């Protein structure tokens, strides 16, 4: 089987964790390849996510590396066994891989916490609001791609239709609620919908008011909790790029950031009233 040309972020993560196990054991790629009865290149492809790996092979590698964290090994084996393709694969070749990786991350998350400074979180955007964002940017996107982006963004919300949806806590700056990305009726409808979202059992919306004392380290991000903390992931955004972070030191930094933002945010009830008030002002 030829290597995957474009492994997903989740497939890469399995490989990264296998590499960490090997390096902690002080083993070379050649040594693991010899144990598996293959070539060094095979291990390289496994650790880059370009080759799939079975749950049995994950356990064999973990045992060879004397890994003692049963919960981690079990979680990696479960990730390796994932064979079904999610709905986001329909957009492969239409949207950039980052869009697909984000949908996959949200789909598998046990819980999520997010910070948004200038926009309503993507999961909670109306079609009209999302379309305004995609058409008012610095790039002149073809209509077909705008349509695909909007459709993909709204479909991501399907995770909340599951019997046991993930808990989602969103910290949204007041600036995001007041920014005019389109006509007043579009912004008003978006705020009305956000107010509805705030009533969903699995969602908590908390507003960071202008008067809150913030610092420059607060920026848009998504923290996705996994089955075990070692496999948590942070997705960061900028105007031109995004990426996924998984080093323990990075995860700890973002957990601390979220906890600090919680101390300056309104509680859920106050935030719900706040959103309503701004919508009425539109």
C-alpha positions as a Python dict, from the first residue, in 0.01 Angstrom:
ca = {
    (1, 'X'): (0, 0, 0),
    (2, 'X'): (151, 339, -96),
    (3, 'X'): (203, 600, 177),
    (4, 'X'): (-77, 848, 236),
    (5, 'X'): (-12, 1170, 48),
    (6, 'X'): (-197, 1384, 303),
    (7, 'X'): (-241, 1221, 645),
    (8, 'X'): (-492, 1392, 872),
    (9, 'X'): (-386, 1568, 1189),
    (10, 'X'): (-530, 1278, 1391),
    (11, 'X'): (-335, 1020, 1189),
    (12, 'X'): (-20, 1226, 1239),
    (13, 'X'): (-89, 1240, 1613),
    (14, 'X'): (-84, 860, 1642),
    (15, 'X'): (254, 860, 1469),
    (16, 'X'): (388, 1140, 1688),
    (17, 'X'): (292, 951, 2004),
    (18, 'X'): (456, 631, 1876),
    (19, 'X'): (773, 829, 1808),
    (20, 'X'): (763, 968, 2163),
    (21, 'X'): (736, 614, 2302),
    (22, 'X'): (1035, 504, 2093),
    (23, 'X'): (1247, 805, 2192),
    (24, 'X'): (1166, 766, 2563),
    (25, 'X'): (1286, 407, 2535),
    (26, 'X'): (1611, 525, 2375),
    (27, 'X'): (1550, 317, 2063),
    (28, 'X'): (1639, 412, 1709),
    (29, 'X'): (1399, 388, 1419),
    (30, 'X'): (1615, 110, 1278),
    (31, 'X'): (1584, -89, 1600),
    (32, 'X'): (1203, -69, 1593),
    (33, 'X'): (1205, -153, 1222),
    (34, 'X'): (1413, -463, 1291),
    (35, 'X'): (1169, -567, 1564),
    (36, 'X'): (878, -527, 1322),
    (37, 'X'): (1065, -710, 1047),
    (38, 'X'): (1068, -411, 812),
    (39, 'X'): (1283, -125, 690),
    (40, 'X'): (1371, 201, 864),
    (41, 'X'): (1157, 388, 610),
    (42, 'X'): (852, 193, 729),
    (43, 'X'): (891, 328, 1082),
    (44, 'X'): (947, 676, 945),
    (45, 'X'): (619, 653, 753),
    (46, 'X'): (438, 517, 1060),
    (47, 'X'): (563, 803, 1275),
    (48, 'X'): (465, 1065, 1017),
    (49, 'X'): (115, 922, 982),
    (50, 'X'): (174, 830, 619),
    (51, 'X'): (124, 460, 693),
    (52, 'X'): (-175, 329, 882),
    (53, 'X'): (-109, 116, 1187),
    (54, 'X'): (-330, -149, 1349),
    (55, 'X'): (-420, -156, 1716),
    (56, 'X'): (-221, -479, 1748),
    (57, 'X'): (88, -317, 1603),
    (58, 'X'): (49, -16, 1833),
    (59, 'X'): (48, -253, 2130),
    (60, 'X'): (350, -445, 1997),
    (61, 'X'): (550, -126, 1952),
    (62, 'X'): (443, -1, 2296),
    (63, 'X'): (549, -328, 2458),
    (64, 'X'): (883, -323, 2276),
    (65, 'X'): (935, 33, 2403),
    (66, 'X'): (847, -79, 2760),
    (67, 'X'): (558, 169, 2774),
    (68, 'X'): (382, 139, 3109),
    (69, 'X'): (97, 388, 3063),
    (70, 'X'): (-188, 148, 2988),
    (71, 'X'): (-441, 429, 2939),
    (72, 'X'): (-223, 595, 2677),
    (73, 'X'): (-159, 270, 2492),
    (74, 'X'): (-530, 182, 2497),
    (75, 'X'): (-623, 527, 2366),
    (76, 'X'): (-365, 508, 2085),
    (77, 'X'): (-486, 160, 1990),
    (78, 'X'): (-843, 290, 1974),
    (79, 'X'): (-733, 580, 1750),
    (80, 'X'): (-547, 337, 1525),
    (81, 'X'): (-860, 125, 1485),
    (82, 'X'): (-1065, 415, 1347),
    (83, 'X'): (-1148, 317, 993),
    (84, 'X'): (-1464, 507, 906),
    (85, 'X'): (-1437, 829, 711),
    (86, 'X'): (-1626, 1126, 851),
    (87, 'X'): (-1856, 1355, 655),
    (88, 'X'): (-1573, 1608, 623),
    (89, 'X'): (-1396, 1378, 376),
    (90, 'X'): (-1657, 1488, 120),
    (91, 'X'): (-1469, 1819, 109),
    (92, 'X'): (-1121, 1675, 47),
    (93, 'X'): (-983, 1840, -265),
    (94, 'X'): (-1240, 2118, -231),
    (95, 'X'): (-1126, 2279, 94),
    (96, 'X'): (-776, 2291, 240),
    (97, 'X'): (-680, 2010, 482),
    (98, 'X'): (-699, 2245, 781),
    (99, 'X'): (-1078, 2268, 748),
    (100, 'X'): (-1108, 1889, 749),
    (101, 'X'): (-867, 1846, 1040),
    (102, 'X'): (-1067, 2091, 1253),
    (103, 'X'): (-1396, 1908, 1186),
    (104, 'X'): (-1226, 1578, 1274),
    (105, 'X'): (-1082, 1726, 1593),
    (106, 'X'): (-1423, 1853, 1704),
    (107, 'X'): (-1589, 1523, 1615),
    (108, 'X'): (-1360, 1321, 1843),
    (109, 'X'): (-1329, 1572, 2129),
    (110, 'X'): (-1463, 1471, 2469),
    (111, 'X'): (-1504, 1839, 2559),
    (112, 'X'): (-1392, 2174, 2421),
    (113, 'X'): (-1302, 2519, 2552),
    (114, 'X'): (-1248, 2810, 2318),
    (115, 'X'): (-1155, 3178, 2312),
    (116, 'X'): (-1273, 3416, 2039),
    (117, 'X'): (-1178, 3781, 2036),
    (118, 'X'): (-1324, 3918, 1711),
    (119, 'X'): (-1574, 3662, 1578),
    (120, 'X'): (-1856, 3445, 1699),
    (121, 'X'): (-1708, 3092, 1723),
    (122, 'X'): (-1735, 2907, 1391),
    (123, 'X'): (-1951, 2630, 1537),
    (124, 'X'): (-2217, 2886, 1627),
    (125, 'X'): (-2217, 3103, 1315),
    (126, 'X'): (-2528, 3142, 1102),
    (127, 'X'): (-2493, 3083, 728),
    (128, 'X'): (-2535, 3453, 653),
    (129, 'X'): (-2274, 3559, 910),
    (130, 'X'): (-2024, 3297, 790),
    (131, 'X'): (-2077, 3403, 429),
    (132, 'X'): (-2004, 3766, 520),
    (133, 'X'): (-1679, 3660, 685),
    (134, 'X'): (-1567, 3453, 387),
    (135, 'X'): (-1656, 3720, 129),
    (136, 'X'): (-1517, 4021, 314),
    (137, 'X'): (-1164, 3887, 360),
    (138, 'X'): (-844, 3979, 181),
    (139, 'X'): (-884, 3705, -80),
    (140, 'X'): (-1148, 3702, -352),
    (141, 'X'): (-1273, 3344, -317),
    (142, 'X'): (-1471, 3178, -598),
    (143, 'X'): (-1843, 3147, -523),
    (144, 'X'): (-1816, 2768, -523),
    (145, 'X'): (-1554, 2773, -247),
    (146, 'X'): (-1750, 3023, -40),
    (147, 'X'): (-2050, 2793, -66),
    (148, 'X'): (-1842, 2490, 38),
    (149, 'X'): (-1686, 2677, 332),
    (150, 'X'): (-2021, 2796, 463),
    (151, 'X'): (-2176, 2451, 424),
    (152, 'X'): (-1878, 2284, 594),
    (153, 'X'): (-1886, 2534, 880),
    (154, 'X'): (-2255, 2481, 955),
    (155, 'X'): (-2226, 2102, 925),
    (156, 'X'): (-1964, 2102, 1200),
    (157, 'X'): (-2252, 2179, 1436),
    (158, 'X'): (-2381, 1823, 1393),
    (159, 'X'): (-2176, 1718, 1697),
    (160, 'X'): (-2442, 1880, 1917),
    (161, 'X'): (-2715, 1660, 1767),
    (162, 'X'): (-2562, 1346, 1918),
    (163, 'X'): (-2725, 1176, 2220),
    (164, 'X'): (-2424, 1276, 2433),
    (165, 'X'): (-2276, 1589, 2274),
    (166, 'X'): (-1941, 1719, 2395),
    (167, 'X'): (-1939, 1995, 2654),
    (168, 'X'): (-1835, 2324, 2498),
    (169, 'X'): (-1733, 2634, 2695),
    (170, 'X'): (-1679, 2944, 2479),
    (171, 'X'): (-1523, 3269, 2600),
    (172, 'X'): (-1622, 3545, 2358),
    (173, 'X'): (-1497, 3901, 2380),
    (174, 'X'): (-1755, 4178, 2365),
    (175, 'X'): (-1575, 4311, 2057),
    (176, 'X'): (-1681, 3999, 1865),
    (177, 'X'): (-2045, 4076, 1940),
    (178, 'X'): (-2021, 4438, 1829),
    (179, 'X'): (-1814, 4395, 1511),
    (180, 'X'): (-2021, 4477, 1198),
    (181, 'X'): (-1928, 4212, 942),
    (182, 'X'): (-2243, 4277, 745),
    (183, 'X'): (-2580, 4454, 757),
    (184, 'X'): (-2737, 4506, 1097),
    (185, 'X'): (-3003, 4242, 1032),
    (186, 'X'): (-2737, 3975, 976),
    (187, 'X'): (-2555, 4066, 1297),
    (188, 'X'): (-2882, 4081, 1491),
    (189, 'X'): (-2985, 3738, 1362),
    (190, 'X'): (-2641, 3604, 1455),
    (191, 'X'): (-2668, 3738, 1810),
    (192, 'X'): (-3020, 3598, 1842),
    (193, 'X'): (-2891, 3258, 1737),
    (194, 'X'): (-2597, 3282, 1978),
    (195, 'X'): (-2846, 3354, 2255),
    (196, 'X'): (-3033, 3035, 2157),
    (197, 'X'): (-2706, 2839, 2157),
    (198, 'X'): (-2636, 2961, 2510),
    (199, 'X'): (-2945, 2769, 2623),
    (200, 'X'): (-2823, 2436, 2482),
    (201, 'X'): (-2751, 2193, 2770),
    (202, 'X'): (-2397, 2111, 2658),
    (203, 'X'): (-2291, 2469, 2574),
    (204, 'X'): (-2172, 2745, 2806),
    (205, 'X'): (-2120, 3094, 2661),
    (206, 'X'): (-1922, 3343, 2869),
    (207, 'X'): (-1860, 3701, 2759),
    (208, 'X'): (-1539, 3895, 2823),
    (209, 'X'): (-1663, 4256, 2860),
    (210, 'X'): (-1463, 4555, 2743),
    (211, 'X'): (-1404, 4665, 3102),
    (212, 'X'): (-1233, 4336, 3191),
    (213, 'X'): (-861, 4374, 3236),
    (214, 'X'): (-707, 4161, 2961),
    (215, 'X'): (-353, 4120, 2834),
    (216, 'X'): (-195, 4066, 2495),
    (217, 'X'): (-149, 3691, 2551),
    (218, 'X'): (-522, 3627, 2500),
    (219, 'X'): (-584, 3514, 2144),
    (220, 'X'): (-825, 3287, 1954),
    (221, 'X'): (-781, 2919, 2029),
    (222, 'X'): (-964, 2591, 2074),
    (223, 'X'): (-873, 2338, 2341),
    (224, 'X'): (-1003, 1990, 2258),
    (225, 'X'): (-1001, 1738, 2540),
    (226, 'X'): (-930, 1376, 2447),
    (227, 'X'): (-999, 1046, 2620),
    (228, 'X'): (-685, 1108, 2829),
    (229, 'X'): (-511, 1444, 2895),
    (230, 'X'): (-190, 1339, 2715),
    (231, 'X'): (-382, 1334, 2388),
    (232, 'X'): (-547, 1674, 2426),
    (233, 'X'): (-495, 1915, 2136),
    (234, 'X'): (-490, 2292, 2096),
    (235, 'X'): (-587, 2454, 1768),
    (236, 'X'): (-467, 2810, 1720),
    (237, 'X'): (-576, 3058, 1458),
    (238, 'X'): (-438, 3367, 1294),
    (239, 'X'): (-547, 3580, 999),
    (240, 'X'): (-328, 3378, 764),
    (241, 'X'): (-264, 3042, 923),
    (242, 'X'): (-357, 2791, 1190),
    (243, 'X'): (-205, 2490, 1351),
    (244, 'X'): (-233, 2213, 1609),
    (245, 'X'): (-27, 2194, 1926),
    (246, 'X'): (15, 1886, 2144),
    (247, 'X'): (333, 1920, 2354),
    (248, 'X'): (255, 1889, 2725),
    (249, 'X'): (416, 2227, 2801),
    (250, 'X'): (194, 2390, 2537),
    (251, 'X'): (-118, 2219, 2665),
    (252, 'X'): (-42, 2332, 3021),
    (253, 'X'): (8, 2691, 2901),
    (254, 'X'): (-330, 2698, 2727),
    (255, 'X'): (-511, 2534, 3019),
    (256, 'X'): (-371, 2811, 3237),
    (257, 'X'): (-475, 3075, 2982),
    (258, 'X'): (-833, 2944, 2976),
    (259, 'X'): (-852, 2938, 3354),
    (260, 'X'): (-729, 3299, 3372),
    (261, 'X'): (-985, 3410, 3112),
    (262, 'X'): (-1258, 3244, 3317),
    (263, 'X'): (-1178, 3478, 3608),
    (264, 'X'): (-1250, 3792, 3402),
    (265, 'X'): (-1556, 3666, 3215),
    (266, 'X'): (-1924, 3706, 3297),
    (267, 'X'): (-2103, 3395, 3414),
    (268, 'X'): (-2342, 3210, 3181),
    (269, 'X'): (-2660, 3383, 3302),
    (270, 'X'): (-2508, 3731, 3283),
    (271, 'X'): (-2363, 3652, 2940),
    (272, 'X'): (-2700, 3542, 2804),
    (273, 'X'): (-2857, 3873, 2909),
    (274, 'X'): (-2556, 4062, 2772),
    (275, 'X'): (-2597, 3904, 2427),
    (276, 'X'): (-2968, 3988, 2425),
    (277, 'X'): (-2901, 4349, 2516),
    (278, 'X'): (-2647, 4399, 2237),
    (279, 'X'): (-2882, 4233, 1985),
    (280, 'X'): (-3155, 4480, 2080),
    (281, 'X'): (-2914, 4768, 2020),
    (282, 'X'): (-2853, 4660, 1659),
}
